[in-house]
Amino acid sequence: MIRRIQINQDESAFNELYRQLFGRLFQFAYSFLGDKEPAEEIVNDIFVNVWLRRKDVGKVLNIQVYLYVTVKNACLNYIRGTSSKQLKEVNIAEAYYFHLSVDPAQLLISKELQAVLLTAVDSLPPRCKLIFKMVKQDGLSCKEVAAILGLSDKTVFAQLAIALKKLESILL
């Protein structure tokens, strides 16, 4: 898909990339900003820049990691630039950020268990929750999460292990 965007300037390939990644990148931006409008604007601006610089896109080894890092940096720049608003701590505690995917296995889980699970995830420390969501919901590898968040691989593994242990203790 990246080659089609870069070499052929294929708008349909770009639109497919946008459809595949916009939701996840928006949720990621929203987790930093806590405000839907700037989060959406940042993600859209990044996709516009990808299109405008499509000839350089082929140099990127992993477009998904590149986009996550770009969103993170844009969000941090936005937070630094918003002096009129009170700077917020990164708060990922909103249930919006963690959605259970709908698949046949998920349909078997009762609403009661879903509520317990969401409460358990909500009780995780912010960094654990973010890493858990990126690995388990977004399907990123631990190395990709480490690159996106600027952490070491060991830190990501440790935070994921902490999250899983806490969830296990809550759910059992």
N, C-alpha and C positions, 0 to 999 in steps of 0.2 A: 504494500500500500504506500509506503514511504517513497519507494522508487517511482511509483506512478505519480505521486504528488510532485516530486523533485524533477524528474526528467520529462514527464508528459504534461505537467501542469494540470493534472486530472482533478477537476472540481468534485466529481462524484467520490473519488478516493478520499479527498479532504473532508467532504461531508460525512463519510463513513467514519473516519477518524474522530471527527467532532462528536458524532452520535455515540460512539463507543466510550469516549472518555469524558465528555462534558459533565455528566452526573457525578462521577466520582471526584473530578477535580473541583466541581462546585461545592460538594460536601466538605472536601478538604479545606478549601478557602473559607467556607462558612465556619468551620471549626476554629479557625484563627480569628475571624472578624466578628462572628456572632450577628452579622447583618447580611441579609440576603442580597440587597442591591449592589453593594460594593463587591461582594464575593462573585456575583454573576458578571459584573462589569470586568473584574480582573481576569476571570477565566476567558471571557469573550475577547478581551484585548490580547491575551496571550495567543489565542487561536488566530486572530488577525495577523499578529506578528509572525506566526508560523507560516501563514499563507504568503505574506509579503516577502519572507526570507526563505521561501520553499527551496531555492537552489542550494542553500546551505544545510537543509534538513538531513541530507544523506550523510553528513559528517557526524551526526548524533548516533551513538552506538545503541542506546535504548531510549526511544522517544517517550515512553511512559515515565521513566525515571526523570528524564529531562523536563517534561511538563510538570511533574509534581514539584521538582526543585524550583522551577520558574514560578509556579504558583506560590510556593512558600516564600520565596524572596519578594515577590510582588506584595504579598500580604504583609510581610514585615515592613516593607517600605511604606505601605499604606498606613500601618499602625504608627510608625514613626512620624509620618506626615500629618496625622490628624491631631493637631494640638488643641483644637476647639473641643474635641470629645475627650472624656476621661479615658486614659489608656486602661484597657482591661487586661487581666491575666488571661492567658490562654485557657479557655474553659470549654472542654469537650463533653460536658456532662449532659448535654441535651439528648433526649431519646431520639431526636431526628437523625443524629449522626450515626446511630447504629440501627439498621433495619435488617430484619431477618428476610432472607430471600425466599420467594415463594417457589417451592418445588414440591414434588410428590411427598418426599420425606417430611418436609416442613408442615404439610397439611395434616400430618398425623399428630403433631405436637399440639397439645391442648392450649387453649388461650391462657389457662392458669399457669402452665409451665412457661409460656412465652412471657407473661408478666413477671414471673420470678426471674427468668433469665435476663430480661431487660433491666430489672432492678439490680441484679447482681453486676451486670456490665456497668450500669450507671454508678455503682459504688466503687468502681476501680479508680485508682489515682489517675489523673489526666494523661500522663505519659503512657502508662500501661494501657489505658483505654484506647488512645490513639494508635499505638502499635498493634494492639489486638485487632482493632477495626481494619487497619491497613493490610494486615496479613490475612485475617480470616474472612473479611467481607470483600475487600478489594482484590484479594488474590495476589498481592505482591509478595515477593520473596523477602526474607529477612535482610539479605544484602541490599535489595532495592530500597527497602524502608530505611536502612542505615544511611544509604547515599542521599535519600530525600531529606531526612531529618538531620543530617550531618552528625550522626552518632557512629560509634564503632559497632561492628557486627556483634561483638560480645555483649554490648549494652542492649542491643535490640533483642538478642536471644534471652538475656537475663530478664528484661522487662516482660517479654512474652511468657516466659516461665512463671514469673510472679503473677501475671494476669490469670494464667491457666490454673495455678494453685489456688488463688483466691476464689475463682469461679467454682472450682471443684469443691472447695470447703463450704461454700455457700449453698451449692446445689445438692450436696450429699448430706 
